[in-house]
Amino acid sequence: MSGSAILAPILEVEGLNAAYGQAQILFDVSLKIARGEIVALMGRNGAGKSTTLKAIMGLVPTDARTLRFAGHDVRRLAPYRIARLGLGYVPEERRIFTDLTVYENLEVGAKATVGGSCTAWTPERLFSIFPNLADMRGRRASQMSGGEQQMLTIARTLMGNPEAVLLDEPSEGLAPVIVELMATAVQRMKAEGIAVLLSEQNLYFAATIADRAYIIEKGAIRHEGRMADIQADAALREAYLGV
């Protein structure tokens, strides 16, 4: 596995193991992310991508040598306490409030900035990134398409003014035009200094936005490198990504 030094990572994971009951899913996973960096966690279905994000967020039982976010040891913290430290999480299932309007969903997610973040997200700033949401700010979330709901989920997470965001399969099942909007949103987050870790199967989407990538297979990290190098390595892509 190749790698590169990350100075003062905002998120640092070493020796992370996780299991569902007696079935161990993650094996000694290690990764680091700096502020303002976009990192993709690549792999096939069932490789352990989503479990890695859930483990970092404290949503599944874990054991790790190191699990630090923004200088805090978060190994034994509840998910809500990790979120309060400034780590946002966008689950694959979206989990929006379907009975609330777009604007009300954003208000639910609002909280003050934390740590060293200077970002202060507002609905109007988010509408500039997601113009589709601006056009339906008074619409109930239950009346939105899957792609629109995904945009709303990301926007609601940003209303919490996170310093880093975990994105689980943000492009899955979305139309190309929505995927392009997702890419623009993630790049805007990077420009604001927010670190982004996204689990992703779509190599094109990941290559468009990610600085680096980790490849996970059967719950273990098999390769780390610059996104451009992974995209150019046909043998590596065929071995672990099937593309």
ChimeraX attribute file (.defattr): number of C-alpha atoms within 10 A of each C-alpha:
attribute: neighborCount
match mode: 1-to-1
recipient: residues
	/A:1	9
	/A:2	9
	/A:3	13
	/A:4	10
	/A:5	7
	/A:6	13
	/A:7	10
	/A:8	13
	/A:9	19
	/A:10	22
	/A:11	23
	/A:12	20
	/A:13	20
	/A:14	16
	/A:15	15
	/A:16	22
	/A:17	22
	/A:18	24
	/A:19	16
	/A:20	12
	/A:21	8
	/A:22	6
	/A:23	8
	/A:24	12
	/A:25	19
	/A:26	26
	/A:27	18
	/A:28	16
	/A:29	19
	/A:30	19
	/A:31	20
	/A:32	20
	/A:33	22
	/A:34	20
	/A:35	20
	/A:36	20
	/A:37	23
	/A:38	25
	/A:39	26
	/A:40	28
	/A:41	27
	/A:42	28
	/A:43	26
	/A:44	17
	/A:45	13
	/A:46	13
	/A:47	20
	/A:48	25
	/A:49	29
	/A:50	20
	/A:51	22
	/A:52	28
	/A:53	23
	/A:54	20
	/A:55	22
	/A:56	27
	/A:57	23
	/A:58	20
	/A:59	14
	/A:60	16
	/A:61	15
	/A:62	19
	/A:63	19
	/A:64	18
	/A:65	13
	/A:66	16
	/A:67	24
	/A:68	18
	/A:69	22
	/A:70	20
	/A:71	14
	/A:72	13
	/A:73	13
	/A:74	19
	/A:75	22
	/A:76	13
	/A:77	13
	/A:78	12
	/A:79	18
	/A:80	12
	/A:81	14
	/A:82	20
	/A:83	19
	/A:84	17
	/A:85	19
	/A:86	22
	/A:87	28
	/A:88	24
	/A:89	26
	/A:90	22
	/A:91	18
	/A:92	16
	/A:93	11
	/A:94	17
	/A:95	11
	/A:96	17
	/A:97	17
	/A:98	15
	/A:99	13
	/A:100	16
	/A:101	19
	/A:102	29
	/A:103	19
	/A:104	17
	/A:105	23
	/A:106	25
	/A:107	15
	/A:108	14
	/A:109	15
	/A:110	18
	/A:111	16
	/A:112	14
	/A:113	19
	/A:114	16
	/A:115	12
	/A:116	9
	/A:117	16
	/A:118	13
	/A:119	19
	/A:120	16
	/A:121	20
	/A:122	17
	/A:123	20
	/A:124	11
	/A:125	12
	/A:126	21
	/A:127	15
	/A:128	12
	/A:129	18
	/A:130	22
	/A:131	13
	/A:132	15
	/A:133	22
	/A:134	16
	/A:135	11
	/A:136	16
	/A:137	18
	/A:138	13
	/A:139	17
	/A:140	17
	/A:141	23
	/A:142	15
	/A:143	13
	/A:144	17
	/A:145	11
	/A:146	16
	/A:147	20
	/A:148	18
	/A:149	21
	/A:150	25
	/A:151	24
	/A:152	24
	/A:153	25
	/A:154	24
	/A:155	26
	/A:156	27
	/A:157	24
	/A:158	28
	/A:159	25
	/A:160	26
	/A:161	26
	/A:162	28
	/A:163	29
	/A:164	31
	/A:165	25
	/A:166	24
	/A:167	23
	/A:168	24
	/A:169	20
	/A:170	28
	/A:171	24
	/A:172	14
	/A:173	11
	/A:174	16
	/A:175	11
	/A:176	11
	/A:177	9
	/A:178	19
	/A:179	18
	/A:180	15
	/A:181	18
	/A:182	23
	/A:183	18
	/A:184	16
	/A:185	19
	/A:186	24
	/A:187	20
	/A:188	14
	/A:189	22
	/A:190	19
	/A:191	12
	/A:192	16
	/A:193	18
	/A:194	25
	/A:195	26
	/A:196	28
	/A:197	23
	/A:198	26
	/A:199	29
	/A:200	24
	/A:201	22
	/A:202	17
	/A:203	17
	/A:204	10
	/A:205	18
	/A:206	24
	/A:207	18
	/A:208	14
	/A:209	19
	/A:210	23
	/A:211	16
	/A:212	23
	/A:213	28
	/A:214	27
	/A:215	25
	/A:216	25
	/A:217	21
	/A:218	16
	/A:219	22
	/A:220	21
	/A:221	22
	/A:222	15
	/A:223	17
	/A:224	21
	/A:225	17
	/A:226	18
	/A:227	21
	/A:228	14
	/A:229	14
	/A:230	20
	/A:231	16
	/A:232	10
	/A:233	10
	/A:234	13
	/A:235	12
	/A:236	16
	/A:237	17
	/A:238	10
	/A:239	10
	/A:240	17
	/A:241	19
	/A:242	12
	/A:243	13
